[in-house]
């Protein structure tokens, strides 16, 4: 009789990267963000008593900053699973040294691989529209590097770029850069399955049902709001050399101690959202 393989019982997860992993645009009632990594951690905690989690990702970080500020911290925690998503912010800059990006991503993977049981990399999703088309060659060069590094070091790759559902503009917040709660849920599902767990949503790649496109007036209002609230501030930061992540640290990082700490459910039988978990360590 054929038996399904037993999924891994990972007891710890550390997520590093930029805003994609920090979890922008999906607000909790207390004003904090809930991203796909938090959703994934909740699932993992529900099946593994004593599960521990840390999200060190910070919005706006370039791959050099991720390597300098997050990689060694994550490696020192010796988790079962590390997720690394980085380099996309670099590709969206007007000037980008892709050779340097590849070198830094390689350095990160080489330092993280021996520090965990399983390293997880991603081909990030791309929202349909002119921005994706403009930067697609750089993105695909980055993803080719991700695939090559994964093959060389035994990392898993979650292919979000090839998922039609995540290209749909309806999966993206009004800033057009970050996923909605439904988008985060689907990313968590993708990572969950890639780690070997039984699918909770086998159709996460399936596009949303078609709906009538918004009218001309609605599109113009949305474009004006986007330009005022997001595009102009983004351009301003680029011109002045600032970043949305300046002065920020990861959700589970103590600036006072210069160390990361774990969070874990207060009740293993009912893990609940990550924001309700208790701090442990450092």
N, C-alpha and C positions, 0 to 999 in steps of 0.2 A: 504494500500500500504506500502510495507516494505521500510524503509529509512535507509541508512547507518549511523552509529553513527558519530556525529560531532567530528572531531579530536581535541585534546587539542590545545589551543593557548598559548603555553608557551612563555613568554617574556624574559627569561634569561636562560643562560646555563653556567655552570662552569665545566671544564674538568680537572681531576687530575690523576696523575699516572707517568709512566716512558716514555721511548722512543716510545712505541707503540702509546701513546696518543699525545706525542709531535709532531709526524709526520715525522719521519726520512725518508730519501731517496727520497722524493718527493719534488724536489726543485722548488721554484718560481723564476722568472727572477731576482729578487733582491737578491737571495742567501738564503732567509729564507725558512723554510720548510712549506709544506702544508700537513696536515694529515687529517684523517677521521673526526676529531672533527671540523676542519675548514670547511670542506665540509658540515657537518651537520649544523653548525651554519649558513652558507649561505642559506641553505634551510629554516631553521626556520625563519631567518630574512626576507625572501622573502614573508612570509605570516603574519608577525607580526610587524607592525610599532613600532619603538622604541625598538626593540630587542637589548639585550646586551649580551656580550660573554666574557669569560676569559678562557685562557688555561694556567694552572699552572704546567703542567706536565714537567718533566725534565728527559732526557735520563740517563740511568744507575742507577736510584734510586731503592733501596730496599724498602720493605714494611715498615720497621721501619722509614726510611727517609721520605717516603710519609706521614706517620702518623704524624711525628714530624714537617715537614716543610710545608705541604700542607693542611692537613685536617682542622685545625682551621681557616686557611685563607679562604678556600672555604666556610666553615660554616658561617663565619662572613659576607659573601656577600649575604646570604639568597636568592639564586637563585631559580627559579622554578625547574630546573633540574640540578642534579650533576651526572656526570659519574665518576666512580672509576674503574680503572683497575690497579692492582698491585699484586705483589707476584711472578710473573713469573721469574723475575731476581733472586729471592732467590732460586727457584727450579733448576736453571741452575748452581748454585755454587756447587763446589765439596762437600762441607759440608753445609747441610741445616737442621735447626731445624724446622720441619714442625709444631710441636706443637706451637712454637713461632710465626710462620707465621700465623697460624690460629687465635691465640690470638690477634695479631695485626690487622688482617683483621676484626675480630669481633669488636675490639675497634673502628676502622675507621667507620664501618657501624653504630654502635650505636651512634657515635657523629654526623654523617652526616644526618641520617634519619630525625631527628626533625628539621633540618636546611633547608630543601627543600621540595617542593611538591612531587617530584619524584626522587628517587635514582635509577641509572642504573648501574648494574654490568655486567661483561662479562666473558664468558668462551673463553679465548683467542685462536686464531687460531694456528695450528701447521703445519709447513712445512714438507712434506714427506721427510724422510731421516733418517740416523742413529742417529742424535742428538735427534729427537723426540722419537725414540724408546728407547734411553737410559734414558731419563728423563720422559717418559710417566707416570709411576706410581706416581711420585711426582705431575705432572701436574693434573692428574685426582683426586688426593687427594685434591689439591687446589680447583678444580672446584666443588667437592662435598661440600666443605665448602662454596663456593659461593652460590650454590643452597640452602643449608640449611639456610644461613643467609638471603637470599632473601625471602624464605618462611616465616621466622620468623618476618621480618621487612617490608614486603610489597614492596621490591625492585623488579625491573624488571631485568631479565637476558637475555642477547643477546648471543645466542649460536653460536659462530663462530667456535668453536672446531669441531662441528658436520657438518660444511659446506664443502662439497667436493671441491668446487671451491677454497677455501682459503688454502687447503692443497697442491695445485698444485705448484711446484717450480717456474713456470712461473709467479706466483703472487708475487714473492719475489725478492727483489733487489739482486745485486751481493754479498752483505755482508751476505745473507742467514738468516738475523735476522729481516729485516724490509720489510714491504709491498711496492709494487709499487703504482703508482697513481691509477691504476685499482683496486688494492687490497683495497686501502683507500676508493675509491668510493663505493665498495661493502660493506665495514664495515659501512660507513655512511648510506647506504640504509638499512642495517640490523637494525641499531639503530632507524632510521626514522620509519620503520614499527613497531618495538617493542613499540615505543611511541604512536602508534595508528594512524599514518598517512597512507593515501592511498599509495599503492606501486607505485613507479615510475619504478622499475625494479623487477617484480615478480620472475625473474629467477636468482637473485643474487647468489643463492646457486648452480646453475647449473655449472658443470665443463666446462672448456674451451674445444673447439673441439680438438681432438687428432691431434698431429703433429709428424712427424718422430723425434725420439730422436737424440740429437747431437752425432756426431761421437766420436770415442775414442780420437782423437787428440784435438778436441774442448773441451772435458771434462777435459783433462789433463791441457790445457791452463787455463781454468776457475778455476780449483782446485789450480793451482799455483798462480794465481792472488788473489784468495780468501785467501790463506794462507799468502801471503806477505802483502796484504793491510789490512786484517781484523783479521785473526786468531792469528797471532803472536803478533800484538799490544794488542789484547784482553787478551792473555795469560800474556803478560808483565804487564798489569794493574792488573791482578789478583795476580801476584807474588809480586807486590810492594804495594798492598793495595790501588791502585788508581781506579778512576771511570771516565768514559767519561762525567759524569755530575758534576765533581768537579768544583766549582766556577761558576756554571751556575744557573740561575733562570728561572722560567717559562716565557713564552712570554709576559704575561700580569701581570707581577709582578715588582714593583719598589724596587730595592735593597736599594736605597737611603732612601726611606720612610719606607721600611719594610712592605709595603701593596700592595695588588693587586689592579688593576684598570680594568675597563670595556673597551671594544671597541664596537662600534656600526656603522652601515652604515652611510656614509655621506648623502646618498640619499636613503630613505626607498623604493622608487619606483624602484630602481635599485641597490640592495645591493652590487653586485660585490664580488670580493674575499676579504677575511678577511684582507689581507695586505693593502688594500685600505681604511679600516675603520678608523674612527677617535677615538682617545682616550677620554674617559670620566672618571673623577675622578682620584685618589680616593678622 
